[in-house]
Amino acid sequence: MTSPIRIANCSGFYGDRISAAREMVEGGPIDVLTGDWLAELTMLILARTQAKRPGSGYARTFVTQMDQVMGACLDKGIKVVTNAGGLDPESCAEAVAEVAAKLGLSPTIAYVNGDNLIGRLDRLELHHFETGEPLTNPDRFISANAYLGGWGIVEALNMGADIVITGRATDAAVVMGPAAWHHGWARDDWDQMAGAVVAGHVIECGTQATGGNYSYFTEVANMHHLGFPWADIAADGSCVIGKHDDGTGGEVSVGTVTSQLLYEIGGPAYLGPDVTSRFDTVELEQVGPDRVQISGTKGEPPPPTLKVAMNEIAGYRQDLSVALTGLDIEAKAQLVESEFWAFCPTDRNDFDSVTSEVVRTDKADPDSNDAAQAHWRLTLKDADERKVGRSVSDAMTQLALASIPGFTGSGMATGARPYGVYTPATIDASLVPQHVVVLGGERTVVESTSVSNRPAPDGVRPHPSHPDGVRPHSQQSASAPLGRVCAARSGDKGGNANLGVFTRSADAFAWLDDTLTVERLKELLPEAAGLRVERHRFPNLRSLNFVIHGFLQEGVAASTRSDAQAKSLGEWLRARYVDIPTSLLETSCAAQQ
């Protein structure tokens, strides 16, 4: 049996800590250096960059990191696997080769593409990911990339690659691929691959697994320089999540791992291009300081389709904001808005979209100027750039001396800027083979894992209703913030918001499971009241996960919410007051002391 392979992360997004690659290579032993540079918004950004400068549609920060660590990786036998190739993995590979030549090094560099569908959309049949409706007018999209799995990476490593650069591989594929290569897994080793996908999901966002964006951050030591995570993945797919013992801050605990497991997921069946991973079978155990073992994960065949991330430039927008200070907040907002429309040369009904709201951040008897302020916010969208451009800015500027007392622009005159709309789609996996190319060498094609007549994921596995928990009914309760007994992690998936909530004890989960229904969630989060909400249970993780459809409108680039990615949604929920059994509150206080 092969020994575990240690796969380290050095990036959770395009723009993450540049020094992380060097820290992971120099801070302790690793076998593979990976990272995730891509997100739905990133693909839109790269598409616009590629349109302006052909050959630039990749994450250039990765190339900078290779300049810093390539020599050390080759000396130590560390493989590098990344999805930083974005829309142009070939150009990214060539840029890395230029760095190697400058350093006097000769690594074998391979790239994997085939995910980019933009040049053949008119010949493909795609369906909307949520509605199933066929997608029409393919010319409107500026990016369309299928989420590829890890078998192209496996092939590249088998071909001797030291550095593998992919396009839109899934975040977990850059972990699953090296693990499958190292252990020699077959394509139907579902449980092993599922375990590796779970490991990849935990470390894909970098320091979110070591204390970043963690509800219980006050318990985490040295939040000023969190260490990045790694996963020791065994031959059976189980793993240990950890971080280097090099004095970096943060922690790896059941709590931080649970929090990341819930990030941007849906139901228990986590669909991927290589395997369907059952998150309702995952078992966690703290096995040492900064060491959490993940075991028990079961896998099933993947769906016959791949997810496709598609972006289009839908028009232009301008965002305006005026501070409303002191008394008569609502009256001031009404006056500013009515005056603005009196000066705006375009009628309100002639814009494609108008969003106006008053954000009440003001406090009674304020002890500071900021505490006295609320904000009126206006977002205008239209396909015509001129309609949301200079004339809108001028209309607002003219109010400066002729409107409410204390008129202060808190976000004025941004000018017209393009915005994108994200569309998730599906495509038959057999239509998207992976193309593996070694720079200056051989090429090969890796077909999809899609197989015929395989069983579909069952969607639900039996589990105890309240494992080891006691329903704390008929106990004395007190009104307190929900966050006193639970943590949360939230994020975006296109226009949907994902909200995971978890507890530290079985008793707390039993109460949360009974209390936080879809109806109760909508009461606590009124913005979700009119939307479709899915609720998924993960008793094995003492967790609930909610998917709020349409919460982010047409995706992050088009959303008019102040938190367009729903990153703070979980903390808002935790701040809401509910009646909580005093026994749970007492236990929670004791745990935090």
KASULHU-V965874 format. One line per field, one symbol per residue. psi: psi as a letter, one per 40 degrees, with the letter a starting at -180 (. if undefined). A space follows every 50 residues. Layout:
# KASULHU-V965874
psi = ???
This chain:
# KASULHU-V965874
psi = hiiihhhiieheiheihdeddddddeeihidhhiiheiiddddddddddd ddgheefihdddddddddeddddddefhihhieedbegdddddddddddd ddefigihhiihaedhedefdeeihiihdddeiihigdeeheihhihiae ddddddddeehdhhhibgiidededdddddddefiiefgddddddddddd ddedfbeeefehfhdfdeehhgeeghiiiihhhideeiihhaiigeeiia ihiddddddddehfibadhhhiddihhheeehhihheihfhhhhiehiii iiieiiihhhiiheaiihhihhhhhbifdddddddddddddddhehidee idhhhhihhgeiiifheiddeehahhihhhiidhdddebddddddddeed efbihfhhhefifeihiiiihhhhiiihdeegihhhhhheaiiihhiieh iifiiihedhiiiidgheihhfifiiiihihdedeiiihiaigbeihhhh hiieiddddddddddgidddddddgddedeihhihhhgddefiihhhhhe dfbfiddeieidgeefdeddddddeihihhhdddddddddde.
